[in-house]
Amino acid sequence: MLIFADKVRRLERVRLALKKRYGDAPPVAVAHPVEHVLRAILSEEATSRQADDALDRLRRHFVDWNDLRVSRPREIREVLGTNFPRSSHKARVIPRLLDQVFKQYNSMVWDFLEKMGKVETRAFFEKLEDVRPFVAAIIARDCVGAHAVPVDYDVARVLGRLAVLDPSTQSEAEMQAILERAVKATRAYEVHWLAKRLGEDLCIVGTPLCRQCPLNSFCPSAAIPSRTRANKKKAAAKPSKPAAKKKPKAAARKKRR
């Protein structure tokens, strides 16, 4: 098991390798906080293209975000599409989140964020029902500049395979706390974006494409099967020794006479 200092070093190694592969993370531009949060929810277990297309379908189908707030989950799910990742769950969470905020601030603009502090903003959204910690972290990081490293299923899968996190024993909030200790505030968005990009590109659900991954040389999840395959190939290539021929017992007795 890696100690915390080892995790910090591995994360930096991951960051540098992925940055070399994917380049600089695009700048964050929050034109509308509600849209930003909707895309964050839609992006979980979906590609960037899928999330963007889904958000565009919501824009075109509903009159405005207040119309989305009062819509039934079934209608939202139909707009997202039955094949969209976790469409039923997201169709239930989205109007629930919007309605809770509206009832407290009577606003679909969310200009109240301008007066909230970083800690207060994150705490407010974490207390809402059906709102995952990673959603609250994205709002706090991108809308009010808080130091936060959101951990959704994609990031947890990638960093879990790298042995930086342990999704089987750690909660989402615990994993975020570990990363926020290990990653500098100035690199928090970059690390999150790179991990998401790898999860979308190569470190996918099911069987990851380890042979194409730039982290293959030091990823423990990729190294073990690689060694196994190498040992099998080595054993298959090594010629086996011929079995020693045994003399018939009768012939051996005759020779002794």
Backbone as CSV, one residue per row, in Angstrom:
resi,resn,N_x,N_y,N_z,CA_x,CA_y,CA_z,C_x,C_y,C_z
1,MET,0.838,-1.192,0.000,0.000,0.000,0.000,0.880,1.252,0.000
2,LEU,0.501,2.222,-0.828,1.285,3.448,-0.905,1.028,4.338,0.304
3,ILE,2.097,4.905,0.838,1.920,5.915,1.875,1.558,7.227,1.184
4,PHE,1.139,8.216,1.961,0.640,9.453,1.369,1.691,10.140,0.496
5,ALA,2.933,10.161,0.945,3.998,10.808,0.163,4.172,10.125,-1.190
6,ASP,4.030,8.803,-1.219,4.130,8.069,-2.487,2.978,8.432,-3.413
7,LYS,1.798,8.624,-2.836,0.640,8.999,-3.648,0.843,10.378,-4.274
8,VAL,1.422,11.283,-3.515,1.696,12.630,-4.031,2.655,12.544,-5.218
9,ARG,3.702,11.744,-5.060,4.684,11.596,-6.141,4.058,10.921,-7.364
10,ARG,3.230,9.912,-7.126,2.598,9.227,-8.257,1.630,10.154,-8.983
11,LEU,0.879,10.947,-8.251,-0.043,11.892,-8.883,0.705,12.888,-9.766
12,GLU,1.856,13.354,-9.294,2.640,14.283,-10.100,3.182,13.596,-11.350
13,ARG,3.575,12.350,-11.202,4.051,11.595,-12.357,2.909,11.380,-13.362
14,VAL,1.731,11.097,-12.846,0.544,10.938,-13.685,0.234,12.238,-14.416
15,ARG,0.270,13.342,-13.694,-0.034,14.645,-14.285,0.908,14.978,-15.442
16,LEU,2.199,14.775,-15.230,3.175,15.103,-16.260,3.026,14.208,-17.488
17,ALA,2.788,12.911,-17.252,2.648,11.980,-18.373,1.386,12.270,-19.187
18,LEU,0.287,12.557,-18.503,-0.964,12.826,-19.212,-0.942,14.191,-19.890
19,LYS,-0.262,15.143,-19.278,-0.148,16.460,-19.906,0.648,16.360,-21.202
20,LYS,1.655,15.508,-21.200,2.439,15.290,-22.418,1.578,14.651,-23.503
21,ARG,0.638,13.801,-23.072,-0.231,13.096,-24.016,-1.379,13.990,-24.523
22,TYR,-2.027,14.709,-23.601,-3.241,15.443,-23.956,-3.080,16.962,-24.038
23,GLY,-1.947,17.477,-23.598,-1.740,18.917,-23.641,-2.342,19.631,-22.446
24,ASP,-2.422,20.952,-22.522,-2.937,21.769,-21.424,-4.449,21.637,-21.311
25,ALA,-4.937,21.678,-20.081,-6.377,21.638,-19.851,-7.002,22.933,-20.339
26,PRO,-8.170,22.862,-20.972,-8.824,24.092,-21.448,-9.269,24.951,-20.273
27,PRO,-9.284,26.261,-20.435,-9.700,27.139,-19.336,-11.174,26.940,-18.979
28,VAL,-11.505,27.152,-17.720,-12.888,27.015,-17.260,-13.606,28.342,-17.476
29,ALA,-14.724,28.282,-18.163,-15.528,29.477,-18.396,-16.951,29.186,-17.938
30,VAL,-17.378,29.839,-16.875,-18.719,29.609,-16.335,-19.607,30.781,-16.759
31,ALA,-20.316,30.584,-17.881,-21.211,31.628,-18.370,-22.508,31.646,-17.561
32,HIS,-22.961,30.463,-17.158,-24.211,30.339,-16.411,-24.025,29.215,-15.393
33,PRO,-24.049,29.495,-14.103,-23.814,28.463,-13.083,-24.732,27.255,-13.207
34,VAL,-26.007,27.498,-13.552,-26.952,26.380,-13.676,-26.518,25.456,-14.808
35,GLU,-26.184,26.016,-15.950,-25.743,25.195,-17.077,-24.457,24.447,-16.729
36,HIS,-23.586,25.104,-16.010,-22.316,24.484,-15.625,-22.551,23.258,-14.750
37,VAL,-23.484,23.376,-13.824,-23.794,22.254,-12.941,-24.504,21.142,-13.709
38,LEU,-25.405,21.511,-14.601,-26.112,20.504,-15.399,-25.125,19.684,-16.224
39,ARG,-24.155,20.358,-16.827,-23.175,19.628,-17.635,-22.318,18.712,-16.761
40,ALA,-22.007,19.170,-15.550,-21.216,18.334,-14.640,-21.960,17.040,-14.317
41,ILE,-23.255,17.145,-14.059,-24.057,15.953,-13.768,-24.145,15.052,-15.001
42,LEU,-24.355,15.658,-16.154,-24.490,14.891,-17.394,-23.188,14.198,-17.792
43,SER,-22.043,14.768,-17.404,-20.751,14.252,-17.861,-20.333,12.951,-17.176
44,GLU,-20.977,12.614,-16.072,-20.553,11.421,-15.352,-20.818,10.167,-16.189
45,GLU,-19.756,9.389,-16.398,-19.787,8.159,-17.191,-20.207,8.412,-18.637
46,ALA,-20.080,9.653,-19.088,-20.371,9.993,-20.479,-19.172,10.726,-21.065
47,THR,-19.034,10.684,-22.367,-17.945,11.416,-23.006,-18.303,12.905,-23.042
48,SER,-17.306,13.732,-23.307,-17.546,15.167,-23.398,-18.556,15.488,-24.494
49,ARG,-18.439,14.772,-25.601,-19.379,14.989,-26.719,-20.798,14.600,-26.313
50,GLN,-20.952,13.490,-25.614,-22.274,13.070,-25.165,-22.895,14.081,-24.206
51,ALA,-22.075,14.582,-23.270,-22.574,15.553,-22.295,-22.987,16.855,-22.977
52,ASP,-22.182,17.331,-23.925,-22.503,18.571,-24.638,-23.783,18.413,-25.456
53,ASP,-23.914,17.276,-26.130,-25.111,17.033,-26.945,-26.360,16.933,-26.073
54,ALA,-26.228,16.290,-24.917,-27.366,16.150,-24.009,-27.805,17.505,-23.466
55,LEU,-26.826,18.341,-23.107,-27.153,19.677,-22.609,-27.841,20.497,-23.697
56,ASP,-27.392,20.349,-24.921,-28.014,21.066,-26.037,-29.449,20.592,-26.255
57,ARG,-29.709,19.295,-26.085,-31.075,18.782,-26.230,-31.987,19.358,-25.148
58,LEU,-31.468,19.492,-23.936,-32.252,20.090,-22.856,-32.580,21.549,-23.165
59,ARG,-31.608,22.284,-23.688,-31.828,23.694,-24.031,-32.949,23.831,-25.075
60,ARG,-32.907,22.966,-26.083,-33.862,23.086,-27.179,-35.263,22.594,-26.803
61,HIS,-35.324,21.618,-25.915,-36.624,21.028,-25.590,-37.405,21.856,-24.576
62,PHE,-36.736,22.382,-23.568,-37.422,23.117,-22.507,-37.372,24.628,-22.763
63,VAL,-38.422,25.304,-22.331,-38.521,26.747,-22.549,-37.355,27.469,-21.890
64,ASP,-37.079,27.134,-20.639,-35.948,27.682,-19.896,-35.623,26.706,-18.767
65,TRP,-34.669,27.069,-17.906,-34.274,26.132,-16.841,-35.346,26.009,-15.767
66,ASN,-36.215,26.994,-15.672,-37.328,26.862,-14.730,-38.326,25.825,-15.241
67,ASP,-38.505,25.775,-16.546,-39.359,24.749,-17.151,-38.775,23.362,-16.891
68,LEU,-37.463,23.263,-16.961,-36.793,21.996,-16.641,-37.004,21.631,-15.170
69,ARG,-36.957,22.617,-14.314,-37.121,22.390,-12.872,-38.462,21.744,-12.542
70,VAL,-39.520,22.161,-13.222,-40.866,21.671,-12.895,-41.288,20.493,-13.766
71,SER,-40.388,19.977,-14.576,-40.721,18.866,-15.466,-40.570,17.527,-14.752
72,ARG,-41.273,16.550,-15.265,-41.222,15.205,-14.699,-39.950,14.482,-15.140
73,PRO,-39.385,13.661,-14.267,-38.183,12.898,-14.634,-38.357,12.063,-15.900
74,ARG,-39.559,11.544,-16.105,-39.793,10.723,-17.294,-39.574,11.521,-18.573
75,GLU,-40.061,12.771,-18.591,-39.885,13.615,-19.772,-38.412,13.945,-19.979
76,ILE,-37.719,14.245,-18.889,-36.293,14.571,-18.978,-35.509,13.367,-19.485
77,ARG,-35.858,12.191,-18.988,-35.170,10.973,-19.431,-35.367,10.735,-20.926
78,GLU,-36.571,11.005,-21.413,-36.842,10.829,-22.841,-36.028,11.800,-23.684
79,VAL,-35.840,13.021,-23.176,-35.024,14.004,-23.902,-33.554,13.582,-23.905
80,LEU,-33.082,13.080,-22.781,-31.686,12.627,-22.709,-31.458,11.421,-23.612
81,GLY,-32.461,10.559,-23.706,-32.332,9.356,-24.519,-32.090,8.136,-23.653
82,THR,-32.705,7.036,-24.004,-32.594,5.814,-23.198,-31.171,5.264,-23.173
83,ASN,-30.385,5.567,-24.198,-29.007,5.068,-24.258,-28.001,5.993,-23.593
84,PHE,-28.461,7.145,-23.112,-27.543,8.067,-22.451,-27.149,7.495,-21.092
85,PRO,-25.857,7.539,-20.729,-25.397,6.930,-19.468,-26.160,7.423,-18.245
86,ARG,-26.746,6.492,-17.498,-27.459,6.761,-16.244,-28.543,7.820,-16.431
87,SER,-29.273,7.727,-17.521,-30.282,8.732,-17.850,-31.390,8.812,-16.796
88,SER,-31.828,7.679,-16.269,-32.903,7.682,-15.272,-32.474,8.395,-14.000
89,HIS,-31.260,8.106,-13.543,-30.746,8.736,-12.333,-30.593,10.244,-12.521
90,LYS,-30.014,10.653,-13.628,-29.776,12.071,-13.881,-31.091,12.832,-14.084
91,ALA,-32.062,12.165,-14.696,-33.362,12.803,-14.903,-34.087,13.040,-13.584
92,ARG,-33.765,12.282,-12.585,-34.366,12.478,-11.264,-33.602,13.525,-10.461
93,VAL,-32.260,13.518,-10.561,-31.419,14.418,-9.767,-31.529,15.864,-10.242
94,ILE,-31.554,16.080,-11.541,-31.506,17.438,-12.085,-32.667,18.320,-11.597
95,PRO,-33.932,17.923,-11.786,-35.001,18.808,-11.308,-35.041,18.915,-9.789
96,ARG,-34.604,17.861,-9.106,-34.576,17.893,-7.647,-33.585,18.939,-7.151
97,LEU,-32.399,18.992,-7.745,-31.398,19.983,-7.361,-31.906,21.400,-7.639
98,LEU,-32.425,21.625,-8.862,-32.892,22.957,-9.237,-34.020,23.433,-8.328
99,ASP,-34.909,22.526,-7.965,-36.054,22.903,-7.142,-35.629,23.267,-5.716
100,GLN,-34.669,22.536,-5.176,-34.210,22.841,-3.815,-33.563,24.223,-3.743
101,VAL,-32.761,24.555,-4.744,-32.119,25.875,-4.759,-33.164,26.965,-4.954
102,PHE,-34.112,26.720,-5.840,-35.147,27.717,-6.128,-35.983,28.027,-4.886
103,LYS,-36.309,27.010,-4.124,-37.142,27.210,-2.941,-36.421,28.026,-1.860
104,GLN,-35.095,27.963,-1.867,-34.343,28.726,-0.867,-34.007,30.136,-1.323
105,TYR,-33.759,30.316,-2.628,-33.309,31.624,-3.114,-34.233,32.244,-4.169
106,ASN,-35.285,31.526,-4.549,-36.248,32.034,-5.530,-35.529,32.560,-6.776
107,SER,-34.580,31.786,-7.261,-33.761,32.237,-8.385,-33.338,31.057,-9.254
108,MET,-33.327,31.297,-10.570,-32.772,30.340,-11.513,-31.531,30.923,-12.171
109,VAL,-31.010,31.995,-11.589,-29.791,32.635,-12.091,-28.604,32.288,-11.198
110,TRP,-28.878,32.065,-9.926,-27.885,31.714,-8.925,-26.870,32.846,-8.698
111,ASP,-27.347,34.074,-8.733,-26.469,35.194,-8.438,-26.115,35.278,-6.951
112,PHE,-26.801,34.468,-6.140,-26.475,34.428,-4.705,-25.055,33.902,-4.466
113,LEU,-24.509,33.201,-5.447,-23.150,32.669,-5.306,-22.112,33.778,-5.169
114,GLU,-22.435,34.957,-5.708,-21.492,36.072,-5.653,-21.246,36.543,-4.217
115,LYS,-22.198,36.290,-3.345,-22.072,36.735,-1.958,-21.622,35.609,-1.024
116,MET,-21.582,34.394,-1.530,-21.206,33.248,-0.703,-19.699,33.079,-0.667
117,GLY,-19.196,32.617,0.452,-17.789,32.276,0.553,-17.532,30.894,-0.034
118,LYS,-16.260,30.537,-0.166,-15.896,29.256,-0.775,-16.390,28.072,0.064
119,VAL,-16.129,28.131,1.350,-16.547,27.039,2.232,-18.062,26.983,2.330
120,GLU,-18.700,28.130,2.418,-20.154,28.199,2.541,-20.841,27.638,1.299
121,THR,-20.305,27.950,0.130,-20.893,27.464,-1.122,-20.866,25.947,-1.187
122,ARG,-19.719,25.392,-0.892,-19.591,23.932,-0.953,-20.498,23.263,0.077
123,ALA,-20.542,23.800,1.275,-21.368,23.221,2.332,-22.849,23.294,1.972
124,PHE,-23.262,24.392,1.342,-24.667,24.563,0.968,-25.113,23.463,0.011
125,PHE,-24.325,23.202,-1.023,-24.724,22.205,-2.017,-24.552,20.780,-1.499
126,GLU,-23.601,20.559,-0.625,-23.421,19.222,-0.055,-24.608,18.818,0.812
127,LYS,-25.303,19.803,1.386,-26.437,19.503,2.256,-27.728,19.236,1.488
128,LEU,-27.754,19.547,0.209,-28.958,19.317,-0.577,-29.155,17.824,-0.819
129,GLU,-30.402,17.391,-0.863,-30.706,15.981,-1.085,-30.386,15.588,-2.526
130,ASP,-29.864,14.381,-2.680,-29.538,13.792,-3.987,-28.414,14.512,-4.721
131,VAL,-27.671,15.362,-4.026,-26.538,16.057,-4.654,-25.249,15.414,-4.174
132,ARG,-24.522,14.828,-5.096,-23.288,14.136,-4.752,-22.195,15.138,-4.389
133,PRO,-21.221,14.729,-3.554,-20.112,15.619,-3.191,-19.340,16.157,-4.384
134,PHE,-19.234,15.370,-5.458,-18.455,15.844,-6.599,-19.149,17.018,-7.299
135,VAL,-20.480,17.046,-7.259,-21.214,18.173,-7.849,-20.965,19.436,-7.035
136,ALA,-21.044,19.307,-5.715,-20.770,20.447,-4.838,-19.346,20.948,-5.023
137,ALA,-18.403,20.016,-5.233,-17.000,20.392,-5.431,-16.810,21.162,-6.736
138,ILE,-17.506,20.757,-7.788,-17.390,21.448,-9.071,-17.937,22.863,-8.968
139,ILE,-19.084,23.030,-8.295,-19.654,24.369,-8.127,-18.691,25.254,-7.338
140,ALA,-18.170,24.715,-6.223,-17.271,25.503,-5.380,-15.988,25.866,-6.115
141,ARG,-15.448,24.923,-6.887,-14.188,25.175,-7.596,-14.365,26.159,-8.738
142,ASP,-15.347,25.933,-9.594,-15.467,26.696,-10.828,-16.248,27.998,-10.669
143,CYS,-17.158,28.059,-9.704,-18.011,29.239,-9.567,-17.497,30.238,-8.531
144,VAL,-16.802,29.748,-7.499,-16.319,30.683,-6.465,-14.828,30.536,-6.192
145,GLY,-14.137,29.684,-6.972,-12.681,29.590,-6.869,-12.154,28.812,-5.686
146,ALA,-12.921,27.885,-5.147,-12.463,27.083,-4.013,-11.480,26.011,-4.466
147,HIS,-10.642,25.567,-3.539,-9.731,24.456,-3.824,-10.509,23.157,-3.674
148,ALA,-10.778,22.504,-4.787,-11.572,21.277,-4.771,-11.149,20.390,-5.929
149,VAL,-11.139,19.069,-5.675,-10.852,18.093,-6.720,-12.035,17.128,-6.773
150,PRO,-12.992,17.359,-7.655,-14.171,16.500,-7.734,-13.809,15.072,-8.093
151,VAL,-14.473,14.124,-7.441,-14.233,12.703,-7.720,-15.559,12.040,-8.049
152,ASP,-15.821,11.894,-9.342,-16.995,11.131,-9.757,-16.550,9.700,-10.042
153,TYR,-17.438,8.887,-10.604,-17.099,7.482,-10.845,-15.913,7.330,-11.795
154,ASP,-15.812,8.221,-12.773,-14.729,8.118,-13.752,-13.361,8.373,-13.113
155,VAL,-13.262,9.456,-12.346,-12.001,9.785,-11.683,-11.651,8.726,-10.639
156,ALA,-12.654,8.250,-9.911,-12.412,7.204,-8.908,-11.894,5.928,-9.565
157,ARG,-12.434,5.585,-10.722,-11.986,4.382,-11.426,-10.532,4.519,-11.869
158,VAL,-10.191,5.649,-12.478,-8.833,5.860,-12.985,-7.809,5.869,-11.852
159,LEU,-8.054,6.684,-10.834,-7.084,6.804,-9.744,-7.127,5.599,-8.816
160,GLY,-8.219,4.856,-8.839,-8.263,3.601,-8.098,-7.365,2.553,-8.742
161,ARG,-7.380,2.478,-10.054,-6.513,1.541,-10.769,-5.038,1.913,-10.607
162,LEU,-4.787,3.188,-10.371,-3.413,3.647,-10.150,-2.981,3.526,-8.694
163,ALA,-3.889,3.021,-7.846,-3.626,2.811,-6.411,-3.434,4.105,-5.641
164,VAL,-3.905,5.211,-6.193,-3.875,6.485,-5.470,-5.090,6.577,-4.548
165,LEU,-6.223,6.072,-5.026,-7.453,6.018,-4.252,-7.911,4.575,-4.114
166,ASP,-8.854,4.348,-3.205,-9.420,3.012,-3.025,-10.943,3.133,-2.953
167,PRO,-11.614,3.144,-4.110,-13.070,3.326,-4.138,-13.842,2.241,-3.382
168,SER,-13.228,1.096,-3.163,-13.924,0.010,-2.466,-14.059,0.269,-0.970
169,THR,-13.192,1.099,-0.410,-13.227,1.359,1.032,-13.416,2.833,1.376
170,GLN,-13.145,3.726,0.425,-13.212,5.167,0.698,-14.478,5.768,0.089
171,SER,-15.103,6.671,0.812,-16.276,7.368,0.292,-15.831,8.438,-0.694
172,GLU,-16.797,8.967,-1.417,-16.497,10.023,-2.381,-15.874,11.235,-1.690
173,ALA,-16.435,11.610,-0.545,-15.910,12.756,0.199,-14.494,12.487,0.704
174,GLU,-14.225,11.254,1.133,-12.885,10.896,1.622,-11.869,10.949,0.488
175,MET,-12.249,10.473,-0.690,-11.332,10.498,-1.826,-11.021,11.933,-2.243
176,GLN,-12.040,12.783,-2.207,-11.813,14.187,-2.545,-10.880,14.849,-1.534
177,ALA,-11.045,14.510,-0.279,-10.188,15.093,0.763,-8.730,14.679,0.570
178,ILE,-8.498,13.430,0.180,-7.139,12.943,-0.067,-6.497,13.718,-1.220
179,LEU,-7.233,13.878,-2.303,-6.679,14.575,-3.467,-6.446,16.050,-3.182
180,GLU,-7.307,16.646,-2.386,-7.146,18.061,-2.073,-5.948,18.314,-1.158
181,ARG,-5.543,17.300,-0.419,-4.303,17.389,0.351,-3.091,17.157,-0.540
182,ALA,-3.252,16.283,-1.513,-2.116,15.861,-2.334,-1.832,16.779,-3.520
183,VAL,-2.841,17.518,-3.971,-2.702,18.327,-5.176,-2.796,19.808,-4.818
184,LYS,-1.900,20.595,-5.355,-1.926,22.039,-5.128,-3.182,22.648,-5.747
185,ALA,-3.643,23.733,-5.155,-4.851,24.397,-5.649,-4.707,24.827,-7.105
186,THR,-3.504,25.244,-7.494,-3.278,25.711,-8.861,-3.311,24.577,-9.888
187,ARG,-3.223,23.343,-9.411,-3.223,22.193,-10.324,-4.445,21.299,-10.142
188,ALA,-5.358,21.692,-9.277,-6.519,20.857,-8.967,-7.382,20.611,-10.205
189,TYR,-7.689,21.663,-10.935,-8.517,21.513,-12.133,-7.798,20.675,-13.189
190,GLU,-6.512,20.905,-13.349,-5.737,20.189,-14.359,-5.713,18.693,-14.075
191,VAL,-5.463,18.309,-12.829,-5.420,16.887,-12.467,-6.774,16.237,-12.699
192,HIS,-7.833,16.938,-12.305,-9.187,16.394,-12.505,-9.489,16.236,-13.996
193,TRP,-9.165,17.242,-14.793,-9.446,17.194,-16.227,-8.663,16.077,-16.908
194,LEU,-7.402,15.920,-16.563,-6.570,14.881,-17.171,-7.066,13.485,-16.804
195,ALA,-7.463,13.296,-15.538,-7.985,11.988,-15.115,-9.283,11.666,-15.845
196,LYS,-10.158,12.673,-15.982,-11.402,12.477,-16.725,-11.115,12.134,-18.180
197,ARG,-10.141,12.806,-18.759,-9.803,12.575,-20.168,-9.281,11.149,-20.365
198,LEU,-8.441,10.693,-19.459,-7.919,9.330,-19.565,-9.047,8.321,-19.402
199,GLY,-9.962,8.569,-18.453,-11.072,7.660,-18.238,-11.994,7.580,-19.436
200,GLU,-12.115,8.672,-20.154,-12.957,8.709,-21.349,-12.265,8.068,-22.541
201,ASP,-10.952,8.216,-22.594,-10.182,7.806,-23.765,-9.700,6.349,-23.690
202,LEU,-9.029,5.981,-22.598,-8.369,4.679,-22.511,-8.756,3.851,-21.279
203,CYS,-8.815,4.506,-20.122,-9.081,3.785,-18.870,-10.591,3.651,-18.681
204,ILE,-11.212,2.954,-19.608,-12.667,2.885,-19.686,-13.235,1.824,-18.737
205,VAL,-14.544,1.842,-18.584,-15.221,0.836,-17.766,-15.036,-0.531,-18.423
206,GLY,-14.885,-1.555,-17.610,-14.683,-2.893,-18.157,-13.215,-3.170,-18.392
207,THR,-12.840,-3.363,-19.632,-11.450,-3.674,-19.973,-10.747,-2.433,-20.496
208,PRO,-9.829,-1.845,-19.720,-9.122,-0.643,-20.175,-8.126,-0.969,-21.274
209,LEU,-7.786,0.035,-22.056,-6.843,-0.135,-23.166,-5.429,0.149,-22.666
210,CYS,-4.919,-0.746,-21.833,-3.662,-0.517,-21.126,-2.463,-0.403,-22.056
211,ARG,-2.453,-1.148,-23.148,-1.293,-1.123,-24.036,-1.095,0.238,-24.691
212,GLN,-2.171,1.011,-24.813,-2.078,2.335,-25.429,-1.883,3.438,-24.395
213,CYS,-1.928,3.095,-23.107,-1.916,4.100,-22.048,-0.498,4.594,-21.749
214,PRO,-0.304,5.903,-21.625,1.019,6.441,-21.305,1.458,6.147,-19.873
215,LEU,0.552,5.626,-19.050,0.882,5.303,-17.656,1.163,3.810,-17.479
216,ASN,1.198,3.076,-18.556,1.331,1.619,-18.496,2.551,1.162,-17.715
217,SER,3.659,1.898,-17.815,4.916,1.444,-17.213,4.904,1.461,-15.694
218,PHE,4.019,2.281,-15.077,4.014,2.327,-13.613,2.623,2.150,-13.003
219,CYS,1.631,1.841,-13.816,0.291,1.584,-13.292,0.217,0.154,-12.770
220,PRO,-0.059,-0.060,-11.493,-0.094,-1.426,-10.946,-1.166,-2.297,-11.578
221,SER,-2.243,-1.717,-12.024,-3.322,-2.501,-12.631,-2.941,-2.983,-14.018
222,ALA,-2.021,-2.285,-14.676,-1.577,-2.700,-16.002,-0.355,-3.597,-15.918
223,ALA,0.492,-3.410,-14.908,1.751,-4.151,-14.803,1.532,-5.629,-14.507
224,ILE,0.566,-5.954,-13.663,0.351,-7.344,-13.263,-0.033,-8.225,-14.433
225,PRO,-1.058,-7.871,-15.231,-1.368,-8.708,-16.383,-0.263,-8.722,-17.419
226,SER,0.500,-7.633,-17.523,1.607,-7.587,-18.482,2.673,-8.601,-18.111
227,ARG,2.984,-8.682,-16.798,3.988,-9.642,-16.369,3.502,-11.063,-16.583
228,THR,2.217,-11.281,-16.341,1.661,-12.616,-16.521,1.761,-13.047,-17.961
229,ARG,1.422,-12.148,-18.885,1.511,-12.483,-20.306,2.953,-12.744,-20.712
230,ALA,3.867,-11.942,-20.162,5.280,-12.106,-20.514,5.801,-13.451,-20.020
231,ASN,5.416,-13.845,-18.811,5.868,-15.125,-18.262,5.318,-16.295,-19.067
232,LYS,4.065,-16.174,-19.501,3.466,-17.243,-20.301,4.180,-17.389,-21.638
233,LYS,4.503,-16.247,-22.264,5.210,-16.288,-23.547,6.598,-16.882,-23.376
234,LYS,7.263,-16.514,-22.277,8.608,-17.020,-22.024,8.592,-18.519,-21.805
235,ALA,7.581,-18.992,-21.069,7.467,-20.425,-20.803,7.149,-21.192,-22.078
236,ALA,6.319,-20.600,-22.950,5.950,-21.270,-24.189,7.125,-21.347,-25.153
237,ALA,8.008,-20.337,-25.121,9.144,-20.298,-26.040,10.274,-21.213,-25.600
238,LYS,10.350,-21.544,-24.311,11.427,-22.365,-23.793,11.207,-23.829,-24.154
239,PRO,12.169,-24.484,-24.861,11.968,-25.885,-25.259,11.997,-26.804,-24.038
240,SER,11.135,-27.760,-24.049,11.064,-28.704,-22.932,12.080,-29.817,-23.138
241,LYS,12.643,-30.323,-22.045,13.629,-31.395,-22.119,12.945,-32.720,-22.447
242,PRO,13.545,-33.502,-23.345,12.927,-34.801,-23.668,13.000,-35.736,-22.465
243,ALA,11.990,-36.498,-22.300,11.938,-37.439,-21.173,12.959,-38.546,-21.372
244,ALA,13.643,-38.951,-20.307,14.654,-40.014,-20.385,13.989,-41.357,-20.663
245,LYS,14.584,-42.117,-21.583,14.021,-43.408,-21.930,14.352,-44.440,-20.862
246,LYS,13.362,-45.179,-20.496,13.552,-46.233,-19.499,13.779,-47.564,-20.193
247,LYS,14.769,-48.324,-19.703,15.044,-49.628,-20.275,14.012,-50.638,-19.804
248,PRO,13.606,-51.497,-20.675,12.658,-52.546,-20.253,13.261,-53.385,-19.136
249,LYS,12.461,-53.780,-18.187,12.947,-54.539,-17.038,13.537,-55.881,-17.452
250,ALA,12.924,-56.511,-18.430,13.414,-57.825,-18.870,14.819,-57.720,-19.457
251,ALA,15.028,-56.688,-20.268,16.333,-56.491,-20.869,17.383,-56.173,-19.820
252,ALA,16.992,-55.463,-18.782,17.939,-55.127,-17.720,18.364,-56.359,-16.940
253,ARG,17.448,-57.331,-16.686,17.789,-58.562,-15.961,18.713,-59.444,-16.810
254,LYS,18.450,-59.521,-18.086,19.274,-60.336,-18.978,20.700,-59.813,-19.019
255,LYS,20.874,-58.477,-18.990,22.205,-57.905,-19.021,22.986,-58.235,-17.774
256,ARG,22.295,-58.268,-16.601,22.988,-58.585,-15.366,23.479,-60.027,-15.342
257,ARG,22.765,-60.972,-16.001,23.183,-62.372,-16.079,24.442,-62.515,-16.922
